[in-house]
Amino acid sequence: MRAHLRLLLLAVQFYTRLPVPAWVGYSDELLNKATVYFPLVGWLVGGVAAAIFAGANLLFRNADMALLLSMVASILLTGAFHEDGFADVCDGFGGGWTATKILEIMKDSRLGTYGAAGLGMLLAGKFLALCGLPAGAVAPALLVAHPLSRATALTCIFSHRYARANEDSKAKPVAKKMGLGELTAGLALGALPLLAYAAWLHRPAVLLVLLPLAAVKTALARYFQRWIGGYTGDCLGAIQQVAEVNCYLFLLAGFAWKFI
């Protein structure tokens, strides 16, 4: 149990800004093993975001303000880790025309026009999609989307190879191949909130969100494979962010057309 707790805390240390006990330590090998807990970190981020939304909505009686504060909290909690990856992908694939140039641009810490435009639209998409949901559905949407989108990113590690030849990327330790058992465990952790939500609503149609998520992962992974021969840590962040937005859009459509 202590070994698994260490791996979980190591995942929390890597994917969030939260402090962990000194005994957790760090090693590339352990971080690779801790990747299976990536969706469980989504439970934490989604839980904090949902709690901030619920508390702020109760305090201010304004769902829009509560949602904004919730998004701010999630970004502060993760250090905009995945949003940064999404922006880097927009810059790299928007401004580069060869694999070498794309990878070079993605490593540049500066934010370019493509990244700024993409990030702006991404955040606006999240906000508007969640604004369109009934107030009572926002917190469950956050609790479902954060773990599920991170599980979606895990499937790319399993199915594709890491694109960078060098070892200097901070994402390299988590970019090694996953075993089928690890993937299954990660997917189970990511899907549990979705299953609970479907059972709570008595609406099995909620599970259909897995179809657009599979499409998102397949389309993005193929695109990355064609241009750079695989994926990078930034690509995983982009898959997570796009998958998260797709969860919100699916729920928005579901409530609008009353199949949820």
C-alpha positions as CSV (number, residue, x, y, z in Angstrom):
1,M,0.0,0.0,0.0
2,R,2.8,2.4,0.8
3,A,4.4,1.7,-2.6
4,H,1.1,2.6,-4.4
5,L,0.6,5.6,-2.1
6,R,4.0,6.8,-3.1
7,L,3.2,6.4,-6.8
8,L,0.0,8.3,-6.4
9,L,1.7,11.2,-4.5
10,L,4.4,11.2,-7.2
11,A,1.7,11.7,-9.8
12,V,0.2,14.5,-7.7
13,Q,3.6,16.1,-7.5
14,F,4.2,15.9,-11.2
15,Y,0.8,16.9,-12.5
16,T,-0.2,19.6,-9.9
17,R,1.4,22.3,-7.9
18,L,0.5,20.6,-4.6
19,P,3.3,19.8,-2.2
20,V,3.9,16.2,-1.2
21,P,6.0,14.7,1.7
22,A,9.7,14.6,1.2
23,W,9.8,10.8,1.5
24,V,8.0,10.5,-1.8
25,G,11.2,11.5,-3.6
26,Y,11.5,11.3,-7.4
27,S,12.9,9.0,-10.1
28,D,12.2,8.6,-13.8
29,E,11.4,4.9,-13.3
30,L,8.9,5.6,-10.5
31,L,7.3,8.4,-12.4
32,N,6.7,6.1,-15.4
33,K,5.0,3.7,-13.0
34,A,2.9,6.5,-11.5
35,T,1.4,7.4,-14.9
36,V,-1.4,4.9,-14.2
37,Y,-2.7,7.3,-11.5
38,F,-3.0,10.2,-14.0
39,P,-6.8,9.8,-14.1
40,L,-6.9,9.8,-10.3
41,V,-5.2,13.2,-10.3
42,G,-8.2,14.2,-12.4
43,W,-10.5,13.2,-9.5
44,L,-8.6,15.6,-7.4
45,V,-8.6,18.5,-9.9
46,G,-12.2,17.9,-10.8
47,G,-13.2,17.7,-7.2
48,V,-11.5,21.0,-6.3
49,A,-13.1,22.6,-9.4
50,A,-16.5,21.3,-8.5
51,A,-16.2,22.3,-4.9
52,I,-15.2,25.9,-5.8
53,F,-18.1,26.1,-8.2
54,A,-20.6,24.9,-5.7
55,G,-19.3,27.1,-2.9
56,A,-19.0,30.2,-5.1
57,N,-22.4,29.7,-6.7
58,L,-23.9,29.4,-3.2
59,L,-22.1,32.6,-2.1
60,F,-22.6,34.8,-5.1
61,R,-25.8,33.3,-6.6
62,N,-24.1,33.8,-10.0
63,A,-23.3,30.6,-11.9
64,D,-21.1,32.5,-14.4
65,M,-18.9,34.0,-11.7
66,A,-18.8,30.6,-9.9
67,L,-17.7,28.9,-13.1
68,L,-15.0,31.4,-13.8
69,L,-13.6,31.0,-10.2
70,S,-13.7,27.2,-10.7
71,M,-11.7,27.4,-13.9
72,V,-9.2,29.7,-12.2
73,A,-8.8,27.3,-9.3
74,S,-8.2,24.3,-11.6
75,I,-5.6,26.3,-13.6
76,L,-3.8,27.3,-10.4
77,L,-3.9,23.8,-9.1
78,T,-2.3,22.3,-12.2
79,G,-0.1,25.3,-13.1
80,A,-1.9,25.3,-16.5
81,F,0.2,22.2,-17.2
82,H,-2.1,20.8,-19.9
83,E,-3.2,24.1,-21.2
84,D,0.4,24.9,-21.8
85,G,0.8,21.7,-23.8
86,F,-2.2,22.5,-25.9
87,A,-0.9,26.0,-26.7
88,D,2.5,24.6,-27.6
89,V,0.9,22.1,-30.0
90,C,-1.0,25.0,-31.6
91,D,2.2,26.9,-32.1
92,G,4.2,23.9,-33.3
93,F,1.8,22.5,-35.8
94,G,0.6,25.9,-36.8
95,G,4.0,27.3,-37.5
96,G,6.1,24.3,-38.4
97,W,6.2,22.4,-41.7
98,T,8.7,19.7,-40.9
99,A,8.9,17.4,-37.9
100,T,12.1,19.0,-36.8
101,K,10.7,22.5,-36.9
102,I,7.5,21.5,-35.2
103,L,9.4,19.8,-32.3
104,E,11.7,22.8,-32.1
105,I,8.8,25.3,-31.8
106,M,7.0,23.2,-29.2
107,K,10.1,23.3,-27.0
108,D,10.2,27.1,-27.2
109,S,8.7,28.5,-23.9
110,R,7.4,31.6,-25.7
111,L,3.7,31.8,-26.6
112,G,3.0,32.5,-30.3
113,T,0.0,33.7,-32.2
114,Y,-1.3,30.2,-32.9
115,G,-0.9,29.2,-29.3
116,A,-2.6,32.4,-28.0
117,A,-5.5,32.1,-30.4
118,G,-6.0,28.3,-29.7
119,L,-5.8,28.8,-25.9
120,G,-8.3,31.6,-26.0
121,M,-10.8,29.6,-28.0
122,L,-10.2,26.5,-25.8
123,L,-10.9,28.4,-22.5
124,A,-13.9,30.2,-24.1
125,G,-15.2,26.8,-25.3
126,K,-15.0,25.3,-21.8
127,F,-16.7,28.3,-20.2
128,L,-19.5,28.6,-22.7
129,A,-20.2,24.8,-22.8
130,L,-20.4,24.7,-19.0
131,C,-22.4,27.9,-18.9
132,G,-25.0,26.2,-21.1
133,L,-25.5,23.3,-18.7
134,P,-28.1,23.4,-15.9
135,A,-26.4,24.7,-12.8
136,G,-26.9,21.4,-11.0
137,A,-25.0,19.6,-13.8
138,V,-21.8,21.7,-13.8
139,A,-20.2,20.0,-10.7
140,P,-20.9,16.5,-12.0
141,A,-19.6,17.5,-15.4
142,L,-16.3,18.6,-13.9
143,L,-16.1,15.5,-11.8
144,V,-16.6,13.3,-14.9
145,A,-14.5,15.2,-17.5
146,H,-11.3,15.7,-15.6
147,P,-10.6,12.0,-14.9
148,L,-12.0,10.8,-18.3
149,S,-10.0,13.2,-20.4
150,R,-6.8,12.2,-18.6
151,A,-7.6,8.5,-19.2
152,T,-8.1,9.4,-22.9
153,A,-4.6,10.8,-23.0
154,L,-3.2,7.6,-21.5
155,T,-4.4,5.5,-24.4
156,C,-2.0,7.5,-26.7
157,I,0.9,6.3,-24.5
158,F,-0.2,2.7,-25.0
159,S,-0.9,2.9,-28.7
160,H,1.8,5.2,-30.0
161,R,5.5,5.9,-29.5
162,Y,7.3,8.9,-28.1
163,A,8.5,11.2,-30.9
164,R,11.5,12.9,-29.5
165,A,14.8,11.1,-29.8
166,N,16.5,13.0,-26.9
167,E,15.9,12.5,-23.2
168,D,15.8,16.1,-22.1
169,S,12.0,16.5,-22.1
170,K,10.4,16.6,-18.8
171,A,7.6,14.4,-20.2
172,K,10.0,11.7,-21.3
173,P,9.7,9.6,-18.0
174,V,6.0,9.3,-18.5
175,A,6.2,8.7,-22.2
176,K,7.3,5.0,-22.2
177,K,5.0,2.3,-23.3
178,M,2.3,1.2,-20.9
179,G,1.4,-2.4,-20.3
180,L,-2.2,-3.6,-20.9
181,G,-2.7,-4.1,-17.2
182,E,-1.6,-0.6,-16.4
183,L,-3.8,0.8,-19.2
184,T,-6.8,-1.1,-18.0
185,A,-6.3,0.2,-14.4
186,G,-5.9,3.7,-15.7
187,L,-9.0,3.5,-17.8
188,A,-11.0,2.1,-14.9
189,L,-10.0,5.0,-12.7
190,G,-10.9,7.4,-15.4
191,A,-14.3,5.8,-16.1
192,L,-15.6,5.3,-12.6
193,P,-17.0,8.8,-12.2
194,L,-18.7,8.5,-15.5
195,L,-20.3,5.2,-14.5
196,A,-21.4,6.7,-11.2
197,Y,-23.0,9.7,-13.0
198,A,-24.8,7.4,-15.5
199,A,-26.2,5.3,-12.6
200,W,-27.2,8.4,-10.6
201,L,-29.1,9.9,-13.6
202,H,-30.4,6.5,-14.6
203,R,-29.3,7.5,-18.1
204,P,-27.1,4.9,-19.8
205,A,-26.9,7.3,-22.8
206,V,-24.3,9.3,-20.8
207,L,-21.8,6.5,-21.6
208,L,-22.0,7.4,-25.3
209,V,-19.5,10.2,-24.5
210,L,-16.9,7.5,-24.9
211,L,-17.5,7.6,-28.7
212,P,-16.5,11.2,-29.3
213,L,-13.6,10.8,-26.9
214,A,-12.3,7.8,-28.9
215,A,-12.7,9.8,-32.1
216,V,-10.8,12.7,-30.6
217,K,-7.9,10.5,-29.5
218,T,-7.8,8.6,-32.8
219,A,-7.9,11.8,-35.0
220,L,-5.2,13.7,-32.9
221,A,-2.9,10.7,-32.5
222,R,-3.0,10.0,-36.3
223,Y,-2.3,13.7,-37.0
224,F,0.7,13.7,-34.6
225,Q,1.9,10.4,-36.1
226,R,1.8,11.7,-39.6
227,W,3.6,14.9,-38.8
228,I,6.2,14.1,-36.1
229,G,6.1,10.2,-36.0
230,G,4.5,9.9,-32.6
231,Y,3.6,12.1,-29.7
232,T,5.2,14.3,-27.1
233,G,4.2,15.5,-23.6
234,D,2.6,18.6,-25.2
235,C,0.6,16.3,-27.5
236,L,-0.7,14.4,-24.4
237,G,-1.7,17.7,-22.9
238,A,-3.5,18.7,-26.1
239,I,-5.4,15.4,-26.2
240,Q,-6.5,15.9,-22.5
241,Q,-7.7,19.4,-23.1
242,V,-9.6,18.6,-26.3
243,A,-11.1,15.5,-24.6
244,E,-12.2,17.6,-21.6
245,V,-14.0,20.1,-23.8
246,N,-15.7,17.3,-25.8
247,C,-17.1,15.9,-22.5
248,Y,-18.7,19.2,-21.8
249,L,-20.0,19.6,-25.3
250,F,-21.5,16.1,-25.3
251,L,-23.3,16.8,-22.0
252,L,-24.5,20.2,-23.3
253,A,-25.9,18.4,-26.4
254,G,-27.4,15.7,-24.2
255,F,-29.3,18.1,-22.0
256,A,-30.3,20.3,-25.0
257,W,-31.8,17.3,-26.9
258,K,-33.0,15.6,-23.7
259,F,-31.3,12.3,-24.2
260,I,-29.6,12.9,-20.8
